Amino acid sequence: MSQSAVFVDSWAWIALSLRDDPDRPRAAVLARQVLDSGLGQVTSHLVLAESIARLRYDASWRIAWELIETTEELLAAGWLEVVTVDRPLWQDALTWFRRFDDQRFSMVDCTSFAIMTARGIREALTADRHFATAGFVPLGAV
């Protein structure tokens, strides 16, 4: 890991929230490595909204609420930055969306790429190969 922060994608939030998620052990090891390295963690309100919605509908309200509490604690401790996608970032995300019209990138993915580019972040705590396609390093990819 060669930067000052790692972007945390929905894959990590969901895997770490679900005890029976098959990706949980890998996500937990990677999350511990990020914490131990002293790197900052960056995510977005859109990534959190996507993660919370998935947990709410695929698991339970309680598990979704636990993620909300966890991210609030990380924010309060200064270990997490949550970026709000403003108009300039949205415009950059649209550029990503247009540029990769042959890929199945979601707009949440594209906003993540825009944030990572703007902040010089190369690595993401994710197994989503879309990040590699876009030129980033998905730390959880196998």
Summary of the structure (lengths in Angstrom):
residues: 142
radius of gyration: 14.3
end to end distance: 16.6
largest distance: 40.3
contacts: 450
relative contact order: 0.21
helix: 58%
strand: 13%
